[in-house]
Amino acid sequence: MSSIATVAIPTYRQRLSYYIELTKPRILIMILLTVAMAFVAVPTTVSLYTLLNACVGTALIAASASVLNQWLEQERDKLMMRTCKRPLPSGRVASSQAAWMGWALVIVGAVYLGYFVNWSTLFWGLVTWGLYVWVYTPLKMVSWTNTLVGTIPGALPVWMGWTASGGSVREPYAWVLLGILVAWQLPHFMAIAKMYQPQYEAAGYRMITVTDKTGRGAAWHAMLGAIALVPLAFLAIPPVNLRAGLLCALIVGLAAWQTKAAWRFAIARDHANARAMLYVSLFYLPLTMLLISISFWVDRS
C-alpha cells in the first residue's frame, strides 16, 4: 500500500507573516526612523498627522522596493545561504504573488503620498524606488560599483521626510543629512560584502569583494565613508552652545567609533573585523539620528 504524504496548509496568519517578511520589516523601521528624524529637523510647524501620512506612504513604497528586489533576485537567492530561506526561494510565496504585491504597493504608496503629503515627497519616493529596483538591483550582476550607486536610494528617504515637513532639498542641511546616510552605508555594506563574499561569488554577484578578493577596495571605501562622518557631525550639530556642544561631541564620538572599526578592518581584512564593523554601523545610525532629533528639540524648547 502506498503512503500519501500530507502537506500542511499554511494558516492565514502564517501566510500573512510570509508577505510581511517580504517587505523586510527591520529595514522598513530604519527607513521610517530616518524619515521622522528629517521631518523634525525642518524648522517649520507641521502636524504629526502629516508625519504619520509620510511614514505610511514611505513604508508602502519602501516595502514595494524590497518585494520587487527579491522578486528579481529569487533565482540567485536560492544559491546563497543567507537568502535561500526567504519566502520566494523557499517557495512559501509564489513569484506571481510577489510581483502583484510589489506593483500594488508602489501604486498605492504613490497615490497616498501625492494625496495626503505633497508632490515633492512623492517625487523623491519614486526616485528612490526606481533607483533601487531598476538600477541598483540589476547592477549587482554587472559591476562592483553597485554598492556606490545603491547608497543613493538608501539615503534618499531622508529627503522624503525633509520635503514632507515643507523643507526644500536646495537647503544645505538637507545635503548634510543625505551625506550622513550615504557615508554610513559604505562601512555598513562593505562589512556585509566581506562577510558573505563566497556566497555572493557563488550567486554571480559582482560585489567589490568578489572582483577584488584582497579586500583592499572594500577597506578603502569603508574608511572613506567612516572618515566623512566626522566633519558631517559638526555640520549636523554645530557646537554653538554648551548643550549643542555636548551633543556634537557625542555624534563625533560615534563617528570616531565607526572610523576605528573601519581602520581595524583596513588593517586586518578578515571576517571578525568585518562583523565588528557591521555591529558598530548598526548602532551608529539610530544613535546619530536620535542625537540629531534631540538637538532640534532642545533648540526649540
C-alpha positions as CSV (number, residue, x, y, z in Angstrom):
1,M,0.0,0.0,0.0
2,S,1.4,3.4,-1.0
3,S,1.5,6.1,1.6
4,I,0.2,9.5,0.8
5,A,2.3,12.4,2.2
6,T,0.3,15.1,3.8
7,V,1.3,18.7,3.3
8,A,0.3,21.1,6.0
9,I,-1.6,24.1,4.5
10,P,-0.3,27.4,6.0
11,T,-2.8,29.2,8.2
12,Y,-3.9,32.7,7.3
13,R,-1.6,34.1,10.0
14,Q,1.3,32.1,8.6
15,R,0.7,33.3,5.0
16,L,0.4,36.9,6.3
17,S,3.8,36.5,8.0
18,Y,5.3,35.4,4.7
19,Y,4.1,38.6,3.0
20,I,5.3,40.7,5.8
21,E,8.7,39.1,5.7
22,L,9.0,40.0,2.0
23,T,8.8,43.7,3.0
24,K,12.0,43.4,5.2
25,P,10.4,44.9,8.3
26,R,13.7,45.7,10.1
27,I,14.9,47.8,7.2
28,L,11.5,49.4,7.0
29,I,11.8,50.5,10.6
30,M,15.2,52.1,10.0
31,I,13.9,53.9,7.0
32,L,10.9,55.3,8.9
33,L,13.2,56.5,11.7
34,T,15.2,58.3,9.1
35,V,12.1,59.9,7.7
36,A,10.9,61.0,11.2
37,M,14.4,62.5,12.0
38,A,14.5,64.5,8.8
39,F,10.9,65.6,9.4
40,V,11.6,67.2,12.8
41,A,14.8,68.8,11.5
42,V,12.9,71.2,9.3
43,P,12.2,74.5,11.3
44,T,8.5,74.6,10.5
45,T,5.4,73.8,12.3
46,V,3.8,70.8,10.7
47,S,1.2,68.4,12.3
48,L,2.1,65.0,13.4
49,Y,-0.7,63.8,11.2
50,T,1.5,64.8,8.2
51,L,4.4,62.9,9.7
52,L,2.1,59.8,10.1
53,N,1.0,60.1,6.4
54,A,4.6,60.5,5.3
55,C,5.6,57.4,7.2
56,V,2.7,55.3,5.8
57,G,3.4,56.4,2.2
58,T,7.1,55.8,2.6
59,A,6.5,52.4,4.1
60,L,4.4,51.3,1.2
61,I,6.9,52.4,-1.4
62,A,9.9,51.0,0.5
63,A,8.1,47.7,1.0
64,S,7.4,47.6,-2.7
65,A,11.1,48.1,-3.4
66,S,12.1,45.2,-1.1
67,V,9.5,42.9,-2.6
68,L,10.4,43.6,-6.2
69,N,14.1,43.4,-5.4
70,Q,13.6,39.8,-4.1
71,W,11.3,39.0,-7.0
72,L,14.1,39.9,-9.4
73,E,16.8,38.1,-7.4
74,Q,14.8,35.0,-6.4
75,E,16.9,32.6,-8.5
76,R,20.2,33.9,-7.2
77,D,18.8,34.0,-3.7
78,K,18.4,30.2,-3.9
79,L,22.2,29.9,-4.2
80,M,23.1,31.9,-1.1
81,M,22.7,30.5,2.5
82,R,21.8,34.0,3.8
83,T,18.9,34.3,1.4
84,C,17.7,30.8,0.4
85,K,15.1,30.7,3.2
86,R,13.4,33.9,2.1
87,P,9.7,33.5,1.1
88,L,10.3,33.4,-2.7
89,P,13.3,31.0,-3.0
90,S,11.8,28.7,-0.3
91,G,8.5,28.5,-2.2
92,R,6.4,29.9,0.6
93,V,5.2,32.8,-1.7
94,A,4.6,32.3,-5.4
95,S,6.6,34.5,-7.8
96,S,3.4,35.9,-9.4
97,Q,2.0,36.9,-6.0
98,A,5.2,38.8,-5.1
99,A,5.1,40.6,-8.4
100,W,1.5,41.7,-7.9
101,M,2.2,42.7,-4.4
102,G,5.2,44.8,-5.3
103,W,3.4,46.7,-8.0
104,A,0.3,47.2,-5.9
105,L,2.3,48.6,-3.0
106,V,4.1,51.2,-5.1
107,I,1.0,52.4,-6.8
108,V,-1.0,52.7,-3.6
109,G,2.0,54.3,-1.9
110,A,2.5,56.9,-4.7
111,V,-1.2,57.8,-4.6
112,Y,-1.1,58.1,-0.8
113,L,1.9,60.4,-0.8
114,G,0.6,62.6,-3.6
115,Y,-2.8,63.0,-1.9
116,F,-2.0,63.1,1.8
117,V,1.5,64.6,1.8
118,N,2.8,66.5,-1.2
119,W,4.2,66.1,-4.7
120,S,7.9,66.6,-3.7
121,T,7.8,63.7,-1.3
122,L,6.0,61.6,-3.9
123,F,8.8,62.5,-6.4
124,W,11.6,61.5,-4.2
125,G,9.8,58.4,-3.2
126,L,9.5,57.3,-6.8
127,V,13.1,58.2,-7.5
128,T,14.2,56.1,-4.5
129,W,12.1,53.2,-5.7
130,G,13.3,53.4,-9.3
131,L,17.0,53.6,-8.5
132,Y,16.8,50.7,-6.0
133,V,14.7,48.3,-8.1
134,W,15.7,49.1,-11.7
135,V,19.3,50.5,-11.3
136,Y,20.9,49.1,-8.2
137,T,19.4,45.6,-8.3
138,P,20.4,44.7,-11.9
139,L,23.8,46.5,-11.5
140,K,24.7,43.9,-8.8
141,M,25.2,41.4,-11.6
142,V,27.3,43.8,-13.8
143,S,29.7,45.9,-11.8
144,W,31.2,46.3,-8.3
145,T,30.0,49.9,-8.4
146,N,26.6,48.7,-7.5
147,T,27.2,49.4,-3.8
148,L,28.2,53.0,-4.5
149,V,25.1,53.5,-6.7
150,G,23.0,51.8,-4.0
151,T,23.9,54.4,-1.4
152,I,21.8,57.0,-3.2
153,P,18.4,55.2,-2.9
154,G,19.5,54.0,0.5
155,A,19.9,57.7,1.6
156,L,17.0,59.4,-0.3
157,P,14.3,58.6,2.3
158,V,15.8,61.3,4.4
159,W,14.7,63.8,1.7
160,M,11.2,62.3,1.8
161,G,11.0,63.2,5.5
162,W,12.6,66.6,4.8
163,T,10.2,67.6,2.0
164,A,7.1,66.1,3.8
165,S,7.8,68.8,6.5
166,G,7.9,71.5,3.9
167,G,11.7,71.7,3.5
168,S,13.5,72.2,0.2
169,V,16.3,70.0,-1.0
170,R,18.1,73.1,-2.0
171,E,18.8,73.9,1.6
172,P,22.4,72.9,2.7
173,Y,21.2,71.0,5.7
174,A,19.2,68.6,3.5
175,W,22.5,67.7,1.9
176,V,24.2,67.2,5.2
177,L,21.6,64.7,6.2
178,L,21.9,63.0,2.8
179,G,25.7,62.9,3.2
180,I,25.4,61.2,6.6
181,L,23.2,58.4,5.2
182,V,25.4,57.9,2.1
183,A,28.7,57.8,4.2
184,W,27.2,55.5,6.8
185,Q,26.3,52.9,4.2
186,L,29.9,52.4,3.0
187,P,31.3,50.7,6.1
188,H,27.9,49.0,6.7
189,F,27.7,47.3,3.3
190,M,31.4,46.7,2.8
191,A,31.3,44.7,6.0
192,I,28.4,42.6,4.6
193,A,30.2,42.2,1.3
194,K,33.2,40.8,3.1
195,M,31.3,38.5,5.4
196,Y,29.4,36.9,2.6
197,Q,31.9,37.1,-0.2
198,P,31.9,33.4,-1.1
199,Q,28.1,33.4,-1.3
200,Y,28.0,36.5,-3.4
201,E,30.6,34.9,-5.8
202,A,28.7,31.6,-6.0
203,A,25.5,33.5,-6.9
204,G,27.2,35.6,-9.6
205,Y,27.1,39.0,-7.9
206,R,29.8,41.4,-8.9
207,M,30.4,42.8,-5.4
208,I,33.7,44.6,-4.8
209,T,34.9,41.8,-2.5
210,V,34.4,39.4,-5.4
211,T,36.2,41.5,-8.1
212,D,39.0,42.4,-5.6
213,K,39.5,39.5,-3.2
214,T,42.3,41.2,-1.4
215,G,39.7,43.3,0.4
216,R,41.7,46.5,-0.1
217,G,38.9,48.1,-2.2
218,A,36.3,47.4,0.4
219,A,38.6,48.6,3.2
220,W,39.3,51.9,1.4
221,H,35.6,52.5,0.7
222,A,34.7,51.7,4.3
223,M,37.4,54.1,5.6
224,L,36.4,57.0,3.3
225,G,32.8,56.7,4.4
226,A,33.6,56.5,8.1
227,I,36.0,59.4,8.0
228,A,33.5,61.5,6.1
229,L,31.1,61.1,9.1
230,V,33.3,63.2,11.3
231,P,33.1,66.6,9.5
232,L,29.4,65.8,8.8
233,A,28.8,65.5,12.5
234,F,30.0,69.1,13.0
235,L,27.7,70.2,10.3
236,A,24.8,68.2,11.6
237,I,25.0,69.7,15.2
238,P,27.1,72.9,15.2
239,P,28.6,73.4,18.8
240,V,27.1,76.9,19.2
241,N,26.5,76.5,23.0
242,L,27.1,74.1,25.8
243,R,24.2,71.8,25.1
244,A,24.8,71.7,21.4
245,G,28.5,71.2,22.0
246,L,27.8,68.2,24.2
247,L,25.5,66.7,21.5
248,C,28.1,67.4,18.8
249,A,30.8,65.7,20.9
250,L,28.6,62.6,21.2
251,I,27.9,62.4,17.5
252,V,31.6,63.0,16.7
253,G,32.4,60.2,19.2
254,L,30.1,57.9,17.3
255,A,31.7,58.8,14.0
256,A,35.1,58.2,15.6
257,W,33.9,54.8,16.8
258,Q,32.8,53.9,13.3
259,T,36.1,55.1,11.9
260,K,38.1,53.0,14.4
261,A,36.1,49.9,13.4
262,A,36.8,50.7,9.7
263,W,40.5,51.2,10.4
264,R,40.8,47.8,12.1
265,F,39.1,46.2,9.1
266,A,41.5,48.0,6.8
267,I,44.5,46.7,8.8
268,A,43.2,43.1,9.0
269,R,40.6,42.4,6.4
270,D,39.1,39.3,8.0
271,H,35.6,38.1,8.9
272,A,35.9,39.1,12.6
273,N,36.8,42.7,11.8
274,A,34.1,42.9,9.1
275,R,31.5,41.6,11.6
276,A,32.7,44.2,14.3
277,M,32.4,47.0,11.7
278,L,28.9,45.8,10.9
279,Y,27.8,45.8,14.5
280,V,29.2,49.3,15.0
281,S,27.3,50.6,12.0
282,L,24.1,49.1,13.3
283,F,24.4,51.2,16.5
284,Y,25.8,54.3,14.8
285,L,22.8,55.2,12.6
286,P,19.9,55.1,15.1
287,L,22.0,56.7,17.8
288,T,23.1,59.5,15.5
289,M,19.5,60.1,14.3
290,L,18.4,60.2,17.9
291,L,21.0,62.8,18.8
292,I,20.1,65.0,15.8
293,S,16.5,64.8,16.7
294,I,17.3,65.7,20.4
295,S,19.4,68.7,19.2
296,F,16.4,70.2,17.3
297,W,14.1,69.5,20.2
298,V,16.5,71.2,22.6
299,D,17.0,74.1,20.2
300,R,13.2,74.8,20.0
301,S,12.4,74.2,23.7
